Amino acid sequence: MKNIQIQHTEGESNTSQARSDWTRQNTGEHSRDLLKRDADAFLHQSLSSPCVSTIAKAQGIWIEDLDSRRYMDFHGNSVHHIGYSHPRLVAAIKQQIDDLSFSPRRFTNTVSVELAERLGELAPGDLSRVLFTTGGSDAVEVALKIARAATGRFKTLSFWDAFHGAGFGASSVGGEATFRSHIAGPLVPGTEHVAPFACYRCPYNHSGPDVCGLACANMVDYVLEREGDIAAVIAEPMRAVPQVPPPGYWKQVREACDRHNALLIFDEIPTGLGKTGKFFSFEHDEVEPDIVVMGKALGGGILPIAAVVARNDLNVCGDFAIGHYTHEKNPTTARAALTTLSIIEEEDLAEHAAELGAYAIQRLSEFAETSNIVGDVRGRGLLFGVEIVRDKSSRIPAPEFAEQIYYRCLDAGLSFKISQGCVLTLSPPLIITRAELDKALDIVEAAIAETSAN
């Protein structure tokens, strides 16, 4: 890897400076020209623009830039469960455009009804009433409106550090500073927060599995009781950073919601559709929410669509609008989602994710025993992370090491994202092969070893 000099400039963070340095040193003429045009045309914002590189092609697990440099994509904004440009999905979308490309909202169409019915079948229990939106943030807004209408309350309880979308309602229940700290004026009132489960930093957890008192779940119960008028708890059943809940956590939260007449809303936008080795992540914890939202991968990595699936008895909003979207029953996006669901089921991708994910976590855990800068390896299925620390004894997060590892991996042809400043978050498509996964893990382990040696 070329030496990256990380310097502060006015209004520019370490990360954005490092990105600029890497881009300048590692992109070709064609990419540099488009990156300049991009930077001049788009509004800049954290985590998005300016961009690190370009994309000219995307196929399977691979993306390729304008200078023909290829990367395995272990990020994909969580949309690429079935890989990029799945031929069956491309063909289905093309056919649907020829058959019926759009449907005005007050008219229904066969494919949209079929998708709603299919999601009702896949969801457990009485989760059967569906509404489509164009993105996950909007789906969260719909879920919050349903909770208000059903309970007659307006307060919510959610978790610091969570991400639920960029709209005002979604940002308010979310807990990431990036989406809250620079918004002038108040966010939506009544959005209470508690600390999220974080087993890797919990002193009870490190005392052994029988010592965990589920203090994190007890805090949810405490706030529900103290407030007395919470409409819903909204949460990611497994945090996409990633972080797995302690055993029994969601059962205890479910019981607390029932005691205090609050709904439980699960945000499965990044973790659903087989990513964690089960169709819904919450199935690992043997609980059922009152409302589940999903999106991102639902459109197969081609078209934007999200969905809200609620219990049948929460169909209480017929006299007013909760999600009056122009593309609410778009047959083309519905066809993309219906085909994506079929591909996941017929190619056994959830089972494949469970098998390869267990292998990857085991391999990385064994590697972690030999590395002094790996603090933790965690995840479910093909959503797993490697926490980078200064040393094992202190377990102090090391964002500077994580950044070096990231760019070394990018140099070697592997793209992913860093969560919480120091967690290498690896989320490959569910179609990845064992050989491809091993190649990626070779790159990660080599980059960690090189960074540790320096």
Beta strands, then each sheet from edge to edge (+ up, - down):
strand 1: 57-59
strand 2: 62-64
strand 3: 70-73
strand 4: 127-133
strand 5: 155-159
strand 6: 191-194
strand 7: 230-235
strand 8: 263-267
strand 9: 291-294
strand 10: 306-311
strand 11: 374-380
strand 12: 383-388
strand 13: 414-415
strand 14: 417-419
strand 15: 423-426
sheet 1: 1+ 2- 3+ 13+
sheet 2: 4+ 10- 9+ 8+ 7+ 5+ 6+
sheet 3: 11+ 12- 15+ 14-
end
